[in-house]
């Protein structure tokens, strides 16, 4: 299934969830914010929020430092 990930075309397996996408990208689910079609997806819904063809996903990873 084709989606847009951070502005670029990206292929994901069918019926993937936001959480599965985050894990596929080898990101820590605790350190990311995800926006799906211009709406923030709460962390509590990452495992329930299914991706659909054409979705626009933006993922921002929080990085510590000083």
C-alpha positions as CSV (number, residue, x, y, z in Angstrom):
1,X,0.0,0.0,0.0
2,X,1.3,3.4,-0.9
3,X,1.4,6.3,1.5
4,X,3.4,9.5,1.8
5,X,5.9,9.5,4.7
6,X,7.4,12.9,5.6
7,X,6.5,14.1,2.1
8,X,7.9,11.1,0.2
9,X,6.2,8.1,-1.4
10,X,6.5,5.1,0.9
11,X,5.3,1.5,0.6
12,X,3.8,-0.3,3.6
13,X,2.2,-3.6,4.1
14,X,-1.6,-3.7,4.0
15,X,-3.5,-3.1,7.2
16,X,-0.5,-1.6,8.9
17,X,-1.0,0.5,12.0
18,X,0.8,3.7,13.0
19,X,2.7,1.7,15.6
20,X,3.7,-1.0,13.1
21,X,5.1,1.7,10.8
22,X,7.0,3.3,13.6
23,X,8.5,0.0,14.5
24,X,9.3,-0.8,10.8
25,X,11.3,2.4,10.7
26,X,13.2,1.2,13.8
27,X,12.1,4.3,15.8
28,X,11.3,4.3,19.5
29,X,7.5,4.6,19.9
30,X,8.0,6.6,23.1
31,X,10.1,9.3,21.3
32,X,8.0,10.1,18.3
33,X,5.0,12.3,17.4
34,X,2.9,11.2,14.5
35,X,0.5,13.2,12.3
36,X,-1.9,11.4,10.0
37,X,-3.6,13.6,7.4
38,X,-2.9,16.8,9.3
39,X,-4.2,15.4,12.6
40,X,-2.0,14.4,15.5
41,X,-2.4,10.7,16.5
42,X,-2.3,10.3,20.3
43,X,0.3,7.7,21.4
44,X,-2.5,5.8,23.1
45,X,-4.0,5.2,19.6
46,X,-0.8,4.3,17.6
47,X,-1.6,0.5,17.8
48,X,-5.3,1.0,16.8
49,X,-4.9,3.6,14.0
50,X,-4.8,1.7,10.7
51,X,-3.1,3.2,7.7
52,X,-5.1,3.5,4.4
53,X,-3.8,4.0,0.9
54,X,-2.8,7.6,0.2
55,X,-2.5,8.6,3.8
56,X,0.0,11.4,4.5
57,X,2.1,10.6,7.6
58,X,4.5,12.9,9.2
59,X,6.8,11.5,12.0
60,X,9.0,13.7,14.2
61,X,11.5,12.0,16.5
62,X,12.4,13.8,19.7
63,X,16.2,13.9,20.4
64,X,17.7,14.8,23.7
65,X,20.8,16.9,24.1
66,X,21.9,20.3,25.2
